[in-house]
């Protein structure tokens, strides 16, 4: 983000973490949770079997972006996920954010993962990578993923306060992180101006991450100085000036060489029309599944409405392998073939899948619904009912119905949210 505080490819698998209940904790004045425990978080957040991509909103510091409850409720109301900053280099965010809710360690991350997921907001995390202490930075990143983040965005920039390491440090960081988290979903977030891309070890990061997230801040990149640098790089805007299309096209000329998917991050300070529709269309044109907005505390309200009304177009569902699964069984459930699932996920041996592995499952329906289910989520009508289907989890059902897991659990008197059975009828609160 613009705000601070020898190569080989590693295994890139994916991890999806989700919550089915809010951790019990005694709240302190001004804080959502109890003080950070001295021992690290050890309980993994239960995972949803399947979920559809969401657009995401980034959160930097609570003192700048606002109250966590307001953030959660706004994002939930607009069908968005959150990307929360957890650490900067080798330091947790409590060093920089003086609020009681600042991330203090793995337990804080776990609590926020449960807090957001329980409210219907998929929880992701981000961190600035510096390369000054790669062992410690890799350990913190791994702890964040262990604590329940669905994915981790690594902010790699050459500005003051960001990356200071070497290319060897970048390679070592990737080796250490992938040794700890071979299945995690990782994204490299970058300043996409071509002269800035040349200043970072992007090749080394692309070797171990799953996608690149260009920060398409067209509202910030239109200065005369930037126009001169763009021209020197061979990119000259037309009479429209520095637009989302221009910034993304310029970046993609550099990024295509890495052959990774992109997840563009849009400029939240710019009003919706006409820039945001253009940004979304150009992102889809670059084969992005969804987009992000930087950042919650500065976003124009109309952008929330725009993202709500224009959900991701991805023709797939993200599925997390469960005990007893086979690739054939998963493919049949979603009305596709083993060959298509294997090709989408670069699987060379369809017999080698493992519990917790995240798969992108091509879908035949417009919303990516499993075969035999409706492609439109049932309406969350008070007094209605839902019949549990094969493969359902309480969290997955709550997400489809548009209610919180906690409310669904309470309405049905469920003491164990994992003890569901096929054919069970649930009351929709």
ABEGO torsion letter per residue (X at the ends): XABBXXBBBBBBBBBBBBBABBBBBBBBBGBABBBBBABBBABBBBBBABBBBBBBBBBBBAAAAEBAAAAAAAAAAAGBBBBBBABBEABBAAAABABAABBAEAAAAAAAAAAAAAAGBBBBBBBBBAGABAAAAAAAAAAAAAAGBABBBBBBBABBGBBABBAAAAAAAAAAAAAABAABBBBBBBBABAAAAAABBAAAAAAABABBBBBBBAAAAABAAAAAAAAAAGBBBBAAEBBAAAAAAAAAAAAAAAGBBBBBBBBAABBAOAAAAAAAAAAAAAGBABBBBOBAAABBAAAAAAAAABBBABABBBBBBBBGBBAAAAAAAAGBBAAAAAAAAGBABAABBBBGBBBBBBBABAAGBBBGBBABBBBBBBGBBBBBBBGBBAAAAAAAAGBBAAAAAAAAGBABAABBBBGBBBBBX
